Amino acid sequence: MTGNIVVFVTAGDMETAEKIGKVLVEERLAACVNVVPGIRSFYRWEGRVVDDGELLLIIKTQSSRFEALKARVLGLHTYDLPEIVGLPIEMGHEAYLDWIRTETRG
């Protein structure tokens, strides 16, 4: 394990996605945030199946920064229940993984 993680967050509009991405990088909670437009999500919400267009934020950070990152996303997000899911990075290009650690030092 590298100690680095990828966090997925979905957003309903570009303005929200950009705001979250910029704040996370500016505050060193993330080394990098990719915003992927044009995803389509199907999910059950308030008793019905929803079909929504969304954007996906792919966030690279350290596992030790996850709780602070999660709190910041919750404070910035427009959804009542945003997706915030962290997955471990088990392997990768060591120089890139070192860069993530350097850029997210608290």
C-alpha positions in Angstrom: 0.0 0.0 0.0 1.2 3.5 -0.9 -0.8 5.5 1.6 -2.3 7.4 -1.3 -5.9 7.1 -2.3 -8.3 8.1 -5.2 -11.5 9.7 -4.1 -14.6 9.8 -6.3 -17.1 12.6 -5.9 -20.0 13.3 -8.3 -21.4 16.8 -8.9 -24.5 18.0 -10.7 -23.0 21.0 -12.5 -19.6 22.3 -13.7 -19.6 25.3 -11.3 -19.8 23.0 -8.2 -17.2 20.6 -9.7 -14.8 23.4 -10.4 -15.3 25.0 -7.0 -14.7 21.7 -5.1 -11.6 20.9 -7.3 -10.0 24.3 -7.0 -10.5 24.5 -3.2 -9.2 21.0 -2.5 -6.0 21.7 -4.5 -5.5 25.2 -3.1 -5.9 23.9 0.5 -3.5 21.0 -0.2 -6.3 18.4 0.5 -5.7 17.0 -3.0 -2.7 17.0 -5.3 -4.8 16.8 -8.4 -8.5 16.8 -9.3 -9.8 15.6 -12.7 -13.3 16.7 -13.7 -14.9 14.2 -16.1 -18.0 15.6 -17.7 -20.8 13.7 -19.4 -21.3 10.8 -17.0 -24.8 9.3 -16.6 -25.9 8.0 -13.2 -28.8 5.8 -12.3 -29.7 5.6 -8.6 -32.6 5.2 -6.3 -33.5 8.4 -4.4 -36.6 9.2 -2.3 -38.4 6.1 -3.6 -37.8 6.5 -7.3 -35.2 5.6 -9.8 -33.4 8.7 -11.1 -31.5 9.1 -14.4 -29.2 12.1 -14.1 -26.3 13.7 -16.0 -23.4 14.3 -13.7 -19.7 15.1 -13.6 -17.1 12.9 -11.8 -14.3 14.3 -9.8 -11.3 12.0 -9.6 -9.3 13.2 -6.6 -5.7 12.1 -5.7 -4.7 12.5 -2.1 -3.2 10.7 1.0 -5.4 8.5 3.2 -4.4 10.7 6.1 -6.1 13.7 4.4 -9.4 11.9 3.7 -11.4 13.1 6.7 -10.4 16.7 6.2 -11.1 16.4 2.4 -14.5 14.8 3.2 -15.5 17.6 5.6 -14.5 20.2 3.0 -16.5 18.5 0.2 -19.5 18.3 2.4 -19.2 22.0 3.1 -19.0 23.0 -0.5 -21.3 20.5 -2.2 -24.9 21.2 -3.3 -26.2 17.7 -2.8 -27.9 16.5 0.4 -26.0 13.2 0.2 -22.9 13.5 -2.1 -20.9 10.6 -3.2 -17.5 10.7 -1.4 -15.7 7.3 -1.8 -12.0 6.7 -1.3 -10.1 3.8 -2.7 -6.5 2.8 -2.0 -3.8 3.2 -4.6 -1.9 -0.1 -4.3 0.7 0.6 -6.9 1.8 3.2 -9.4 4.7 5.2 -10.8 6.7 6.0 -7.6 7.6 9.5 -8.6 4.0 10.4 -9.2 3.0 8.8 -5.8 5.7 10.8 -4.1 4.4 14.0 -5.8 0.9 13.3 -4.3 2.4 13.0 -0.9 4.5 16.2 -1.3 1.5 18.2 -2.6 -0.9 17.1 0.2 1.3 17.6 3.2 -0.7 19.3 5.9 
